[in-house]
Amino acid sequence: MALIEDQAICVRTWDWSETSQTAVMLTREHGMIRVLAKGSKRERSAFSGGLEVCTQGGMAAIVKPSSELALMTVWDLVQPMLGVRKHLKAYHCALLGADLIPRLIQDHDPHAEVYDALYALIKFCDQVGVGGGRDVQAGEDQVEAVLAWFLWTVLVAVGAMPIVDHDVLTGDQLTQADVYGFSPQLGGITQDPITSRDESSGGTNAGGEGVWRIRAQTVEMMNALGERPGVERFLERPFDQNLRLSRLLGSYIRERVGTDIPSMKWLLGSDG
C-alpha cells in the first residue's frame, strides 16, 4: 500500500453511488490512475465539489496492489476550466484529448509529456472559451492548430510517431510526388497511394483495410515537424493544413486502438 501525491487531470468519471464516484486521473509523475472517491458528491465533501472531466488539480490517493481502484483521499481543484464549456469546438477538442488518454497509455505508466500536452490543450481551450465571441473564427483556427499539435505530441510520446522519412512498404526513400499513401497498419508513408480513401475526410470514404491517399503538402509538413515541435509551429500553419493533419492523425489513432471513438466523430465527420 502506497500513498501518492501528484498533479492530476480528470479524464473520465462514473457514478459509483449517490454520493461517490470512480474516475480516471492522469497524473504527471505516476501516470494514469483509476480511483474511487468516496463521498465526493456530498455537499461538504473534501473533493472540491466532486470530480469533473477536463479539470485539473492536486490529488492524493492510496494505491493498493490488490485493487484496480486507488482510494482517493484528496482532490484540491486548481483549474476548473470553465471556459472549455463556453465554446463548442473548444469543448469538443478538450473532451477528445481527455478521451484519448485511456486508449493510448497504460495504468501507472508515467508520461509527463502526455500530461503536459493534455494540460496545454485543455488550458488553451479554456482560454478560447473565456475569450467568448471576440474573434470566433480566429479562435476556432487556433483550436484546430493546438489539437493537431496535441495529437502529434502524444503519438511521439507513446512511440507511435508516423514514419515519414521513407516508404514503410519497401524501405526505399520517397521520391517527389503530388500524392502519397499512408498505411495505418504499418504506421507511415508509402510511395503508392493505392486507395479510394482520402485524408481530407479522415480516411472514412471506404471500408476495409488499405492505404489512404495523402497530399504531398501534408507529408512535407510532417517531415518538417520532427519529434518535439512547439505549438507555435502549428499556429503558423493555415487552418486547412492543420485540419487535414488532425483528421489523418485521428484516423490513424482510431485504427491503432481498434475501436470506435465517439468523441472523434465531430472531427472525422458523421461516418467517422
C-alpha positions in Angstrom: 0.0 0.0 0.0 1.4 3.4 -1.1 0.3 7.0 -0.8 0.9 9.1 -3.9 0.5 12.8 -4.2 0.6 14.5 -7.7 -0.8 17.0 -10.1 -3.7 15.4 -12.0 -6.3 15.9 -14.8 -9.6 14.2 -14.6 -10.2 12.4 -17.9 -13.2 10.1 -17.1 -15.8 9.8 -14.3 -18.6 7.4 -13.4 -21.2 7.5 -10.6 -20.3 4.8 -8.0 -23.3 5.6 -5.8 -25.5 8.5 -4.9 -22.6 10.2 -3.1 -19.4 8.6 -4.6 -17.6 8.5 -7.9 -15.0 6.5 -9.7 -12.7 8.3 -12.1 -9.6 8.0 -14.3 -7.0 10.6 -13.4 -3.9 11.4 -15.5 -1.1 12.3 -13.1 2.1 13.9 -14.2 4.6 11.7 -12.3 2.6 8.5 -11.7 0.8 8.0 -15.0 -2.9 7.1 -15.3 -4.6 6.0 -12.1 -8.2 4.8 -11.6 -9.6 6.0 -8.3 -12.6 5.7 -6.0 -13.6 9.0 -4.5 -15.9 8.1 -1.6 -18.4 10.8 -0.7 -17.1 13.1 -3.5 -20.6 14.4 -4.3 -21.6 15.2 -0.8 -22.2 18.9 -0.2 -19.4 19.1 2.4 -17.0 16.6 0.9 -13.3 17.2 0.8 -13.2 16.8 -3.0 -13.9 20.4 -4.2 -17.5 19.6 -5.1 -16.9 16.3 -7.0 -14.8 15.2 -9.9 -15.4 16.6 -13.4 -13.8 15.8 -16.7 -11.2 18.3 -18.0 -10.5 19.8 -14.7 -7.0 20.0 -13.1 -5.8 20.0 -9.5 -3.8 18.3 -6.8 -4.7 14.8 -5.7 -3.6 12.2 -3.1 -4.6 8.5 -3.3 -3.8 5.3 -1.6 -2.7 2.6 -4.1 -3.4 -1.0 -3.1 -1.7 -3.7 -5.2 -4.7 -6.0 -4.6 -7.2 -3.5 -6.1 -7.7 -1.9 -9.5 -9.0 1.2 -7.8 -6.9 3.5 -5.7 -8.7 5.2 -2.8 -8.6 9.0 -3.4 -8.1 10.9 -0.2 -7.6 14.4 -1.5 -8.8 16.3 -4.6 -7.8 20.0 -4.5 -9.4 21.7 -7.6 -7.0 24.2 -9.0 -8.2 24.8 -12.6 -11.9 24.3 -13.1 -11.5 25.2 -16.9 -14.9 26.8 -17.0 -14.2 28.4 -20.4 -14.0 25.0 -22.0 -17.7 24.7 -21.8 -18.4 28.1 -23.4 -17.1 27.3 -26.9 -18.4 24.3 -28.8 -15.3 23.5 -30.8 -13.0 24.1 -27.8 -15.3 21.8 -25.8 -15.1 19.0 -28.4 -11.3 19.3 -28.6 -10.8 19.2 -24.9 -13.1 16.2 -24.5 -11.3 14.4 -27.4 -8.0 15.0 -25.7 -9.2 13.6 -22.4 -10.9 10.6 -24.1 -7.8 9.5 -25.9 -5.7 9.1 -22.8 -7.1 5.8 -21.5 -6.9 4.5 -25.1 -3.2 5.3 -25.7 -1.4 4.7 -22.4 -1.4 2.0 -19.7 -2.2 2.4 -16.0 0.7 3.5 -13.8 2.9 4.2 -16.8 4.2 7.7 -16.3 4.3 10.0 -19.4 5.0 13.5 -18.2 5.0 14.8 -21.8 1.5 13.4 -22.3 0.2 15.1 -19.1 1.8 18.4 -20.2 0.3 18.2 -23.7 -3.2 17.4 -22.3 -2.9 20.3 -19.8 -1.8 22.7 -22.6 -4.7 21.6 -24.9 -7.4 22.0 -22.2 -5.9 25.2 -20.9 -5.9 26.7 -24.4 -9.5 25.6 -25.0 -10.4 27.2 -21.7 -8.8 30.5 -22.8 -10.7 30.4 -26.1 -13.9 29.9 -24.2 -13.2 32.8 -21.8 -12.5 35.0 -24.8 -16.1 34.4 -26.0 -17.1 36.0 -29.3 -14.3 38.5 -29.7 -12.9 36.6 -32.7 -14.8 33.4 -33.2 -13.1 32.3 -36.4 -9.6 33.0 -35.2 -10.3 31.1 -32.0 -11.5 28.0 -34.0 -8.5 28.2 -36.3 -6.2 28.2 -33.2 -8.0 25.4 -31.5 -7.5 23.3 -34.7 -3.8 24.1 -34.6 -3.4 23.1 -30.9 -5.4 19.9 -31.5 -3.0 18.9 -34.3 0.0 19.7 -32.1 -1.5 17.6 -29.3 -2.2 14.6 -31.5 1.3 14.7 -32.9 2.9 15.2 -29.5 1.0 12.3 -27.9 1.8 9.9 -30.7 5.5 10.7 -30.4 5.4 10.3 -26.6 3.8 6.8 -26.8 6.2 5.6 -29.5 3.7 5.7 -32.4 5.0 8.7 -34.4 4.2 8.2 -38.1 7.1 7.2 -40.2 7.5 9.9 -42.9 11.2 9.8 -44.0 10.9 6.6 -46.1 8.5 4.2 -47.7 7.1 1.9 -45.0 6.2 -0.8 -47.5 9.6 -1.0 -49.3 12.1 0.8 -47.1 13.1 2.9 -50.0 13.5 6.7 -49.9 10.4 8.6 -51.1 10.6 10.3 -54.5 8.7 13.6 -55.2 5.0 13.2 -56.0 1.8 15.1 -55.7 0.0 12.3 -53.7 1.4 9.6 -51.4 -0.2 6.8 -49.4 -0.5 6.4 -45.7 -0.6 2.9 -44.2 -2.2 2.9 -40.8 -1.3 -0.8 -40.3 2.4 0.0 -40.8 2.2 3.5 -39.4 3.7 5.6 -42.1 4.0 6.9 -45.6 4.2 4.8 -48.8 5.0 6.0 -52.3 2.0 4.4 -53.9 -1.5 5.7 -52.9 -3.4 2.5 -53.8 -6.8 3.5 -52.2 -10.1 5.2 -52.5 -9.9 6.7 -49.0 -8.9 10.3 -48.7 -7.1 12.2 -45.9 -9.5 15.2 -46.1 -12.3 13.0 -44.8 -10.2 11.3 -42.2 -9.9 8.2 -44.2 -13.6 7.4 -44.0 -14.8 7.2 -47.5 -14.4 3.4 -48.0 -14.4 0.4 -45.7 -11.7 -2.2 -45.3 -8.0 -2.1 -44.8 -5.6 -0.4 -47.1 -3.6 2.7 -47.8 -5.1 6.2 -47.6 -4.4 9.0 -50.0 -2.4 11.8 -48.5 -1.2 15.1 -50.1 2.4 15.9 -50.6 1.8 19.1 -48.6 0.8 17.0 -45.5 3.8 14.8 -45.9 6.1 17.8 -46.1 4.5 19.3 -43.0 5.0 16.1 -41.0 8.6 15.8 -42.2 9.4 19.3 -41.1 7.9 18.8 -37.6 10.4 16.4 -36.1 9.8 14.7 -32.8 9.1 17.6 -30.4 7.8 20.7 -32.3 6.5 23.6 -30.3 2.8 24.5 -30.6 3.8 27.7 -32.4 4.9 25.7 -35.5 1.2 24.7 -35.9 -0.2 28.1 -35.1 1.8 29.4 -38.0 0.2 26.9 -40.4 -3.1 27.6 -42.4 -6.3 26.2 -40.9 -6.8 23.7 -43.7 -3.4 22.1 -43.3 -3.9 21.6 -39.5 -7.4 20.3 -40.2 -6.1 17.7 -42.7 -3.3 16.7 -40.3 -5.7 16.4 -37.4 -8.1 14.2 -39.4 -5.2 12.0 -40.6 -3.8 11.5 -37.1 -7.2 11.0 -35.6 -8.0 8.2 -38.2 -4.6 6.7 -37.5 -5.2 6.6 -33.8 -8.6 5.0 -34.3 -7.0 2.3 -36.4 -4.3 1.7 -33.8 -6.7 1.3 -30.9 -9.0 -0.8 -33.0 -12.3 0.6 -31.6 -14.7 3.4 -32.5 -14.0 6.7 -30.7 -17.3 8.5 -30.3 -15.7 11.8 -29.2 -13.8 11.9 -32.6 -16.9 11.8 -34.8 -17.2 15.6 -34.9 -13.6 15.7 -36.3 -13.9 12.9 -38.8 -17.5 13.5 -39.9 -20.7 11.5 -39.4 -19.1 8.4 -40.9 -16.1 8.6 -38.6 
